[in-house]
Amino acid sequence: MACKVIKTTDGGQTWTLANSGIDFSVNLTDIQFTSINTGYVTGLSDYLYKTIDGGNTWTSTYGGGGQLKGIFFTSHTTGYSIGNHSGHGIVKEINDSGDT
């Protein structure tokens, strides 16, 4: 079963269900779009999920341990995720648009 992700294209007046492809057990924690089509969500599963089609579909692009609780991009290719791993705070740099 997949997480329910909803999207709007008219400033929030109407919402549609997107096929997220993200496992239902993942607790999503934050979202940021760097363009109209490219966006990222973090989850407590230690993965970063990425869309390149405006949120219609999402793919897992990053793992590495820990629970990711927030994300912030300073450009289209560079971002930072924050979270915790084994009781310690972590900050992870993303410098390739989250592709690896």
C-alpha angles and dihedrals in degrees: 000000000000131000115259111246118181126194139193130204098181105059095277100306092118132017132202131196114250124205096245099178086207114134113255092234091066112098105213113218111174143007136199132173119207092189138002090277106027120073141152136211128192127211142186089254092079092250132120114214122206135197125194096177103064096275099307093118133014132203131195109248108165142036133159111139134294138058114288113216105169144015135199128179121204092189139358091279107028126068145143132227124199131200142109139282124191091345095310127110116246137193117195123195118220111198105162103056089272093290095133 
